[in-house]
Amino acid sequence: MTAGADRLSTGAVASPPWIWDASPLVCGLLIALCVVYLAGMLRLASERRLPTAALSRGLAYGAGIAMLILALLSPLDAWGDQVFAAHMAQHLILMMLAPPLLILGRPVVVGLWALPRNGRHAVAGWWKRSRAVRPVVDWFLSPLVAWLAASAVLWFWHLPKPYGLAFAEPIAHALEHLSFFLTSILFWRVVIADPQSRRLSLGATMIFVMTFAMENAMLAAILIFAPMVLYSVHAVAPEWSPLTPIEDQQLAGVLMWSVTGVVDLVAAGWLFVTWLASSERRTQRG
C-alpha cells in the first residue's frame, strides 16, 4: 500500500492508476491460505472423507480468496486512495463478500486435515484441554460480541478523524482493513454456523442480520444525503474521475446501501428458508 503522503499528492492524474500492489505480506498470506486449504482437500480426498458439498465449498473458498485479491492487490486499492466510491468498494468486499464466502468453504475443518493424523489429534487434544485460549476464543465468537465488534468498527472508521488517519498513516490503513475483515469473519460465522455449533436460533439470527443491516442503511443514508463532503481527503476529485466530490460521496453511499442490502437480504432469506425446512421436518417427525 502506498504511503500517506502519496495518497494526498496524487489527486491530479490524467488516467486512473492501473497498479497491482504485490505486497509480499499480503501475497504470502493468501498463498499460504490457498496451499493449506488445497492440502486439506487433497488429504480428505485421499482418505475418502470428502463430503458431498466439497466442490461447492471449495468454489466458495476460492471465490473468497479472489475477492481478497480484488480488494487488496488489484488496481482497486490504488483507486481507493483517490476516489471514495472505490475505497467503499474495498470496504464492502472485506465486510460483505469475502468473509461469508470463506466461511462457506469451512476453512478451519479443511485446514486441520492438511495436518497428518497425529498432528490433527494433537491439535484436537490441546483444544479440548485448553483453559486459557478456548474461553477467549469462545467469548469472541459469541453473537453479542461479534455484533458489537462489527458495529463499533463500522462506525469508528467512518468517523472523519479515523477515516483521515487511515489515509495519512499506512499502519492505520492496514489496521482499518484488517479490523473490517476480522470483525466481519466473526459476524458471518454466527450467521453461517453449522447446526450443531449454532448459538442463536434461526429466528434470532435473522434479527441479528437485520439489525446490522439497519446500521449499514443508516450510514449509507448519511453519505447519500449529506449536503457537504464529509471527508477532507476526498474534497478534491482526481482529474480522471468524472464525478465531483459530493457525487463521489453519494455513489459511495449508494454502493453501500445496495451491496449490503442485497447481501443481508440474501442471508435473511436463506435463514428463513432454513427455518421453514427445519419446522417442516419437526412437524413430520411429530
Contacts in CASP RR format, 6 or more apart in sequence:
PFRMAT RR
TARGET T0000
AUTHOR 0000-0000-0000
METHOD contacts of the structure
MODEL  1
MTAGADRLSTGAVASPPWIWDASPLVCGLLIALCVVYLAGMLRLASERRL
PTAALSRGLAYGAGIAMLILALLSPLDAWGDQVFAAHMAQHLILMMLAPP
LLILGRPVVVGLWALPRNGRHAVAGWWKRSRAVRPVVDWFLSPLVAWLAA
SAVLWFWHLPKPYGLAFAEPIAHALEHLSFFLTSILFWRVVIADPQSRRL
SLGATMIFVMTFAMENAMLAAILIFAPMVLYSVHAVAPEWSPLTPIEDQQ
LAGVLMWSVTGVVDLVAAGWLFVTWLASSERRTQRG
1 21 0 8 1.000
1 23 0 8 1.000
1 77 0 8 1.000
1 170 0 8 1.000
1 173 0 8 1.000
1 174 0 8 1.000
2 78 0 8 1.000
2 81 0 8 1.000
2 170 0 8 1.000
3 170 0 8 1.000
4 167 0 8 1.000
4 168 0 8 1.000
4 169 0 8 1.000
4 170 0 8 1.000
4 173 0 8 1.000
6 81 0 8 1.000
7 81 0 8 1.000
7 82 0 8 1.000
7 167 0 8 1.000
7 168 0 8 1.000
7 233 0 8 1.000
8 167 0 8 1.000
8 168 0 8 1.000
8 233 0 8 1.000
10 17 0 8 1.000
10 81 0 8 1.000
10 82 0 8 1.000
10 238 0 8 1.000
11 82 0 8 1.000
11 236 0 8 1.000
11 237 0 8 1.000
11 238 0 8 1.000
11 239 0 8 1.000
12 238 0 8 1.000
12 239 0 8 1.000
13 82 0 8 1.000
13 238 0 8 1.000
13 239 0 8 1.000
13 240 0 8 1.000
14 239 0 8 1.000
14 240 0 8 1.000
15 240 0 8 1.000
16 75 0 8 1.000
16 78 0 8 1.000
16 79 0 8 1.000
16 238 0 8 1.000
16 240 0 8 1.000
16 241 0 8 1.000
17 75 0 8 1.000
17 78 0 8 1.000
17 79 0 8 1.000
17 82 0 8 1.000
18 75 0 8 1.000
18 78 0 8 1.000
19 75 0 8 1.000
19 77 0 8 1.000
19 78 0 8 1.000
20 73 0 8 1.000
20 74 0 8 1.000
20 75 0 8 1.000
21 72 0 8 1.000
21 73 0 8 1.000
21 77 0 8 1.000
21 78 0 8 1.000
22 73 0 8 1.000
23 72 0 8 1.000
23 73 0 8 1.000
26 72 0 8 1.000
26 73 0 8 1.000
27 73 0 8 1.000
30 65 0 8 1.000
30 68 0 8 1.000
30 69 0 8 1.000
33 65 0 8 1.000
33 107 0 8 1.000
34 62 0 8 1.000
34 65 0 8 1.000
36 111 0 8 1.000
36 114 0 8 1.000
37 58 0 8 1.000
37 61 0 8 1.000
37 107 0 8 1.000
37 110 0 8 1.000
37 111 0 8 1.000
37 114 0 8 1.000
39 111 0 8 1.000
39 113 0 8 1.000
39 114 0 8 1.000
40 110 0 8 1.000
40 111 0 8 1.000
40 112 0 8 1.000
40 113 0 8 1.000
40 114 0 8 1.000
41 50 0 8 1.000
41 54 0 8 1.000
41 58 0 8 1.000
41 110 0 8 1.000
41 113 0 8 1.000
43 113 0 8 1.000
43 114 0 8 1.000
44 50 0 8 1.000
44 54 0 8 1.000
44 110 0 8 1.000
44 113 0 8 1.000
45 54 0 8 1.000
49 113 0 8 1.000
51 57 0 8 1.000
56 104 0 8 1.000
57 104 0 8 1.000
57 105 0 8 1.000
57 106 0 8 1.000
57 110 0 8 1.000
58 105 0 8 1.000
60 101 0 8 1.000
60 102 0 8 1.000
60 104 0 8 1.000
60 105 0 8 1.000
61 101 0 8 1.000
61 102 0 8 1.000
61 104 0 8 1.000
61 105 0 8 1.000
61 107 0 8 1.000
61 110 0 8 1.000
62 101 0 8 1.000
63 101 0 8 1.000
64 97 0 8 1.000
64 98 0 8 1.000
64 101 0 8 1.000
64 102 0 8 1.000
65 102 0 8 1.000
67 93 0 8 1.000
67 97 0 8 1.000
67 98 0 8 1.000
67 101 0 8 1.000
68 93 0 8 1.000
68 94 0 8 1.000
68 98 0 8 1.000
70 76 0 8 1.000
70 93 0 8 1.000
71 77 0 8 1.000
71 89 0 8 1.000
71 90 0 8 1.000
71 93 0 8 1.000
71 94 0 8 1.000
71 98 0 8 1.000
71 177 0 8 1.000
72 90 0 8 1.000
72 177 0 8 1.000
76 86 0 8 1.000
76 89 0 8 1.000
76 90 0 8 1.000
77 90 0 8 1.000
79 86 0 8 1.000
80 86 0 8 1.000
80 87 0 8 1.000
80 89 0 8 1.000
80 90 0 8 1.000
81 87 0 8 1.000
81 167 0 8 1.000
82 238 0 8 1.000
82 241 0 8 1.000
83 234 0 8 1.000
83 237 0 8 1.000
83 238 0 8 1.000
83 241 0 8 1.000
83 243 0 8 1.000
83 248 0 8 1.000
84 231 0 8 1.000
84 234 0 8 1.000
84 245 0 8 1.000
84 248 0 8 1.000
84 249 0 8 1.000
84 251 0 8 1.000
84 252 0 8 1.000
85 243 0 8 1.000
85 248 0 8 1.000
85 251 0 8 1.000
85 252 0 8 1.000
85 255 0 8 1.000
87 252 0 8 1.000
88 252 0 8 1.000
88 253 0 8 1.000
88 255 0 8 1.000
88 256 0 8 1.000
89 255 0 8 1.000
90 177 0 8 1.000
91 180 0 8 1.000
91 256 0 8 1.000
92 255 0 8 1.000
92 256 0 8 1.000
92 259 0 8 1.000
92 260 0 8 1.000
94 177 0 8 1.000
94 180 0 8 1.000
94 181 0 8 1.000
94 184 0 8 1.000
95 150 0 8 1.000
95 154 0 8 1.000
95 180 0 8 1.000
95 181 0 8 1.000
95 184 0 8 1.000
95 260 0 8 1.000
96 184 0 8 1.000
96 259 0 8 1.000
96 260 0 8 1.000
96 263 0 8 1.000
97 259 0 8 1.000
97 263 0 8 1.000
98 181 0 8 1.000
98 184 0 8 1.000
99 181 0 8 1.000
99 184 0 8 1.000
99 185 0 8 1.000
99 187 0 8 1.000
99 188 0 8 1.000
100 188 0 8 1.000
100 191 0 8 1.000
100 192 0 8 1.000
100 263 0 8 1.000
100 267 0 8 1.000
102 185 0 8 1.000
103 185 0 8 1.000
103 188 0 8 1.000
103 189 0 8 1.000
103 192 0 8 1.000
104 192 0 8 1.000
112 120 0 8 1.000
112 123 0 8 1.000
112 124 0 8 1.000
113 120 0 8 1.000
115 123 0 8 1.000
127 133 0 8 1.000
127 134 0 8 1.000
139 145 0 8 1.000
140 146 0 8 1.000
140 149 0 8 1.000
140 186 0 8 1.000
141 186 0 8 1.000
141 189 0 8 1.000
141 190 0 8 1.000
141 199 0 8 1.000
142 199 0 8 1.000
143 190 0 8 1.000
143 199 0 8 1.000
143 200 0 8 1.000
143 204 0 8 1.000
143 208 0 8 1.000
145 186 0 8 1.000
146 183 0 8 1.000
146 186 0 8 1.000
146 187 0 8 1.000
146 189 0 8 1.000
146 190 0 8 1.000
147 187 0 8 1.000
147 190 0 8 1.000
147 208 0 8 1.000
147 211 0 8 1.000
147 212 0 8 1.000
149 183 0 8 1.000
149 186 0 8 1.000
149 187 0 8 1.000
150 183 0 8 1.000
150 184 0 8 1.000
150 186 0 8 1.000
150 187 0 8 1.000
150 212 0 8 1.000
151 212 0 8 1.000
151 215 0 8 1.000
152 183 0 8 1.000
153 179 0 8 1.000
153 180 0 8 1.000
153 183 0 8 1.000
154 180 0 8 1.000
154 215 0 8 1.000
154 216 0 8 1.000
154 219 0 8 1.000
155 215 0 8 1.000
155 219 0 8 1.000
156 162 0 8 1.000
157 163 0 8 1.000
157 166 0 8 1.000
157 176 0 8 1.000
157 179 0 8 1.000
157 180 0 8 1.000
158 219 0 8 1.000
160 230 0 8 1.000
160 231 0 8 1.000
160 232 0 8 1.000
162 172 0 8 1.000
162 176 0 8 1.000
163 231 0 8 1.000
163 233 0 8 1.000
164 231 0 8 1.000
164 232 0 8 1.000
164 233 0 8 1.000
165 172 0 8 1.000
166 172 0 8 1.000
166 173 0 8 1.000
166 175 0 8 1.000
166 176 0 8 1.000
167 173 0 8 1.000
167 233 0 8 1.000
187 212 0 8 1.000
190 199 0 8 1.000
190 200 0 8 1.000
190 205 0 8 1.000
190 208 0 8 1.000
191 205 0 8 1.000
191 208 0 8 1.000
191 209 0 8 1.000
191 267 0 8 1.000
191 271 0 8 1.000
193 199 0 8 1.000
198 205 0 8 1.000
200 208 0 8 1.000
202 271 0 8 1.000
202 272 0 8 1.000
202 274 0 8 1.000
202 275 0 8 1.000
202 278 0 8 1.000
203 271 0 8 1.000
203 275 0 8 1.000
205 271 0 8 1.000
206 268 0 8 1.000
206 271 0 8 1.000
206 272 0 8 1.000
206 275 0 8 1.000
209 264 0 8 1.000
209 267 0 8 1.000
209 268 0 8 1.000
209 271 0 8 1.000
210 264 0 8 1.000
210 268 0 8 1.000
212 264 0 8 1.000
213 260 0 8 1.000
213 261 0 8 1.000
213 264 0 8 1.000
213 265 0 8 1.000
213 268 0 8 1.000
216 256 0 8 1.000
216 257 0 8 1.000
216 260 0 8 1.000
216 261 0 8 1.000
216 264 0 8 1.000
217 257 0 8 1.000
217 260 0 8 1.000
217 261 0 8 1.000
219 253 0 8 1.000
219 256 0 8 1.000
220 253 0 8 1.000
220 254 0 8 1.000
220 256 0 8 1.000
220 257 0 8 1.000
220 260 0 8 1.000
221 257 0 8 1.000
222 230 0 8 1.000
223 230 0 8 1.000
223 249 0 8 1.000
223 250 0 8 1.000
223 252 0 8 1.000
223 253 0 8 1.000
223 256 0 8 1.000
224 250 0 8 1.000
224 253 0 8 1.000
224 254 0 8 1.000
224 257 0 8 1.000
226 249 0 8 1.000
228 246 0 8 1.000
229 235 0 8 1.000
229 245 0 8 1.000
229 246 0 8 1.000
229 249 0 8 1.000
230 249 0 8 1.000
231 249 0 8 1.000
234 245 0 8 1.000
234 248 0 8 1.000
234 249 0 8 1.000
235 245 0 8 1.000
236 245 0 8 1.000
237 243 0 8 1.000
237 244 0 8 1.000
237 245 0 8 1.000
237 248 0 8 1.000
241 248 0 8 1.000
243 251 0 8 1.000
END
